[in-house]
Amino acid sequence: MDKQELMLCGLQVSDWIGITEIIVTSVIGIWIAVAVQNNLTKSRYLKEYFINEVKDIRDLYKAFLNQLYKSQVSAKDIKDWFKIMSERTRTLDIFLHEKYKIENSLIVQKHAEIQQTITNMDEFNDDYKKKTITFTNSSKNEILKLHSELSCDLTQRVIDINSAKNRWKVHKNR
Amino acid sequence: MEEQKVSIVIADYSKSPGPRYCRQGDDSGEDFYHKVLNEKFKNAFEQKLELEVNLDGPDGYASSFLDEAFGNLVFDFGLENVQSRIIIVSNEEPEWIEMIEKETYVQWEIRRKDKQNPTKTIDHEAWWRFNFANNSTERQIWINKN
């Protein structure tokens, strides 16, 4: 009688314990794998988004400075463009700081330096009323130097994002 | 107790601030200094009030505009007086505050001490300047058109 009570489907209690253990372990294993994979996917997706934003900034700068070298922009165009880019670079820096604790403001600082240098140049001010501004070769060289420094900073930022660890911080308002 | 201050919103002067000098274009830094900033600062200074200058609103700035406007202020009133009375606000582009406070103020104070007069590209009406000898403000045409 005792032996029959302990048996179900021809298996003893110890067998059922073993089976249950296998099932529970498998479920936990699958759950961990799925959860980790989801987090990795989310993390990678977010990093790719930020890296694409850095690449967009690089492309926008390249296109804008090409126009500037070819004397195709006015002083007002330059002023407007810099203000829009100030907002974009600052927003990126804020999110990178919040998400990955990347402290410095490489892009914002270099962008500000370029903005201040170009809008202080004699050609910018003397040709302010003209439809387009023609920069001298000396000024173009100065801009080129700053542009290549910005490119380095943008590359550094991609490296920073790629190697950053998530803070896993919960933002109540976001 | 609420701190007493007066304020200037640059967007009220121009939605599109211009270049450095009057001869270079409309709404220049030179023009803004002579039409707005000099008088406002003198009044705040004499009444011992803070003057808040808000940079937000316009479509963007040339660094030369801000340098000429705030630089002339330091030239006419001295660095210490300007620093103790002016508060610059810029939520949109806070980098301008750093430029003005760390570069413009310092460079124009050196210029003031070296007596290197600013360039005036048009004839301006008399404007205010602090006289360090008798500790008072005086109004006259200090520099003619160069």
Interface residues (C-beta under 8 A of the other chain):
Chain A: A75 K76 K79 D80 F82 K83 S86 E87 V108 Q109 A112 Q115 Q116 T117 T119 N120 F124 N125 D126 Y128 K129
Chain B: S16 G18 P19 R20 Y21 Q24 G25 D59 G60 Y61 A62 S63 S64 D67 E92 E93 E95 E98 M99
